[in-house]
Amino acid sequence: MDTQEFMDLSALEKVEVANKMLKEEEVDHLKNVASKLGFSESTFSKIMRNNSSYQYNKISKQYDRILPIEEYKKILQSGSNEVKAEETLQFVAEHLEKLKQLLHSYEDQLILEPEIYDPNSKTITKTIQVNEGIYKEFSDLYSSKFLHIRLREIYSKCLLDFIRTYQPKKTPEN
C-alpha cells in the first residue's frame, strides 16, 4: 500500500491496516511499518495520534484508541447497569413463584392509614346497632384473620373507607 492509499482510508481502516502490518514485523515494528507506508516514524505516529486519538502501545505493539475519562466513565456505568439488570432478571426468574405468592398474600392484607393510629387524635366511645347477619360475618372474619388489630382500628378503617368512597370530591370552588 502506498502513502496516498493509506491517507485516503478512514480512521478505523488506517488503524486496522497499521495494526495488521505491525503484527507482521518482528523487530522495529513501528519504524518498519512507517517506512513501508512512506513515512518517517515520527510523522506516522503523528498521523495516527491525530487520527481519532489513537496511540501506539509499545507492549502490545498495536495502536489503541485513547478514551477521554468522561467517555470511559459512561462506558463503565452502562456496563454496570447492564450487569445489574441481568442480575435482577436472574433473581426474578429464580424467585418468580415466591414473588407471585407474596403479591397474592398482599391482596388479603388490611392496610390501615396513618390517621387511624394518629397519637394526637382523641378516642370516643359510641354504641352502634348493626344487622346481626352482617355482624356475624364480620366477627368470623375478624377472629380468623385480624385478631392482631384492635376492633376500634377496624371500625375507624371502615368509617374512613365509607367517607372516602361517598363524600363528594372537593373542587377548587369549594
C-alpha positions as CSV (number, residue, x, y, z in Angstrom):
1,M,0.0,0.0,0.0
2,D,1.4,3.4,-0.9
3,T,1.3,6.6,1.1
4,Q,-1.7,8.2,-0.7
5,E,-3.9,5.0,-0.5
6,F,-3.2,4.9,3.2
7,M,-4.1,8.6,3.7
8,D,-7.4,8.0,1.8
9,L,-8.5,5.4,4.4
10,S,-10.9,6.2,7.2
11,A,-9.6,6.5,10.7
12,L,-10.6,3.0,11.7
13,E,-9.3,1.5,8.4
14,K,-5.9,3.2,9.0
15,V,-5.7,1.6,12.4
16,E,-6.7,-1.8,11.1
17,V,-4.1,-1.7,8.3
18,A,-1.4,-0.4,10.6
19,N,-2.1,-3.0,13.3
20,K,-2.1,-5.8,10.7
21,M,1.2,-4.6,9.4
22,L,2.6,-4.2,12.9
23,K,1.8,-7.9,13.7
24,E,3.8,-9.0,10.7
25,E,7.0,-7.2,11.9
26,E,9.5,-9.0,14.2
27,V,11.8,-6.1,15.1
28,D,11.5,-2.3,14.9
29,H,7.7,-2.7,14.4
30,L,6.8,1.0,14.2
31,K,9.8,2.1,12.3
32,N,9.4,-0.6,9.6
33,V,5.6,-0.1,9.1
34,A,6.1,3.7,8.8
35,S,8.9,3.1,6.3
36,K,6.7,0.7,4.2
37,L,3.9,3.3,4.1
38,G,6.4,6.1,3.1
39,F,6.5,8.0,6.4
40,S,9.2,8.7,9.0
41,E,8.4,7.1,12.3
42,S,7.5,10.4,13.9
43,T,5.3,11.6,11.0
44,F,3.5,8.2,11.1
45,S,2.9,8.4,14.8
46,K,1.6,12.0,14.5
47,I,-0.9,10.9,11.7
48,M,-2.1,8.1,13.9
49,R,-2.5,10.3,17.0
50,N,-4.4,12.9,15.1
51,N,-6.5,10.1,13.6
52,S,-9.2,9.9,16.2
53,S,-6.9,9.8,19.2
54,Y,-5.1,6.5,18.5
55,Q,-1.8,5.9,20.3
56,Y,0.9,3.3,19.9
57,N,1.1,0.8,22.7
58,K,4.7,-0.5,23.0
59,I,3.7,-3.6,25.0
60,S,1.1,-4.9,22.5
61,K,2.8,-3.3,19.5
62,Q,-0.5,-2.1,18.3
63,Y,-2.5,1.2,18.0
64,D,-5.2,1.6,20.6
65,R,-7.9,4.2,21.0
66,I,-7.4,6.7,23.8
67,L,-10.7,7.4,25.6
68,P,-11.4,10.7,27.5
69,I,-12.1,10.0,31.1
70,E,-15.8,11.1,30.8
71,E,-16.3,8.7,27.9
72,Y,-14.7,5.9,29.9
73,K,-16.9,6.6,32.9
74,K,-20.0,6.4,30.7
75,I,-18.9,3.0,29.4
76,L,-18.3,1.7,32.9
77,Q,-21.7,2.9,34.1
78,S,-23.5,1.5,31.1
79,G,-21.8,-1.8,31.6
80,S,-22.5,-1.9,35.3
81,N,-26.2,-1.1,34.6
82,E,-26.4,-4.0,32.2
83,V,-24.8,-6.3,34.8
84,K,-27.3,-5.1,37.5
85,A,-30.2,-5.5,35.1
86,E,-29.1,-9.0,34.2
87,E,-28.6,-9.9,37.9
88,T,-32.1,-8.5,38.6
89,L,-33.7,-10.6,35.8
90,Q,-31.9,-13.7,37.1
91,F,-33.1,-13.1,40.6
92,V,-36.7,-12.6,39.4
93,A,-36.5,-15.7,37.3
94,E,-35.2,-17.8,40.2
95,H,-37.8,-16.5,42.7
96,L,-40.8,-15.9,40.4
97,E,-43.2,-18.3,42.2
98,K,-42.3,-16.9,45.7
99,L,-42.8,-13.3,44.3
100,K,-46.2,-14.3,43.0
101,Q,-47.2,-15.8,46.3
102,L,-46.0,-12.7,48.1
103,L,-48.1,-10.4,45.8
104,H,-51.2,-12.6,46.2
105,S,-50.8,-12.6,50.0
106,Y,-50.6,-8.8,49.9
107,E,-54.0,-8.7,48.3
108,D,-55.5,-10.1,51.5
109,Q,-53.7,-7.6,53.8
110,L,-55.6,-4.9,55.6
111,I,-53.9,-1.6,55.1
112,L,-54.5,0.9,57.9
113,E,-54.0,4.6,57.1
114,P,-51.7,6.7,59.4
115,E,-54.6,8.8,60.6
116,I,-56.1,5.7,62.3
117,Y,-53.1,5.5,64.5
118,D,-52.6,9.3,65.0
119,P,-51.5,9.7,68.6
120,N,-52.9,13.3,68.6
121,S,-56.5,12.1,67.9
122,K,-59.0,11.7,70.7
123,T,-60.8,8.4,71.1
124,I,-64.5,8.4,71.7
125,T,-66.9,5.6,72.6
126,K,-70.1,5.1,70.6
127,T,-72.7,2.4,70.7
128,I,-73.8,1.1,67.3
129,Q,-76.7,-1.1,66.2
130,V,-75.9,-3.4,63.2
131,N,-77.5,-6.2,61.2
132,E,-77.0,-9.5,63.1
133,G,-76.0,-11.5,60.0
134,I,-73.5,-8.9,58.8
135,Y,-72.0,-8.6,62.3
136,K,-71.7,-12.4,62.5
137,E,-69.8,-12.5,59.1
138,F,-67.6,-9.6,60.3
139,S,-66.9,-11.3,63.7
140,D,-65.9,-14.6,62.0
141,L,-63.6,-12.8,59.6
142,Y,-62.1,-10.7,62.3
143,S,-61.4,-13.6,64.6
144,S,-59.9,-15.7,61.8
145,K,-57.6,-13.2,60.2
146,F,-57.3,-9.9,62.1
147,L,-57.1,-10.6,65.8
148,H,-53.8,-8.8,65.9
149,I,-55.6,-5.5,65.2
150,R,-57.8,-3.8,67.8
151,L,-61.5,-3.5,66.9
152,R,-61.5,0.3,67.3
153,E,-58.9,0.4,64.5
154,I,-61.0,-1.7,62.2
155,Y,-64.1,0.4,63.0
156,S,-62.1,3.5,62.2
157,K,-60.9,1.9,58.9
158,C,-64.5,1.1,57.9
159,L,-65.7,4.6,58.7
160,L,-62.7,6.2,56.8
161,D,-63.3,3.9,53.8
162,F,-67.0,5.0,53.8
163,I,-66.1,8.7,54.0
164,R,-63.5,8.4,51.1
165,T,-66.0,6.4,49.0
166,Y,-69.1,8.6,49.4
167,Q,-68.0,12.0,50.4
168,P,-68.3,14.4,47.4
169,K,-64.9,15.3,45.9
170,K,-63.8,18.8,46.8
171,T,-63.3,21.1,43.8
172,P,-61.3,24.3,43.7
173,E,-64.5,26.3,44.1
174,N,-65.5,24.5,47.4
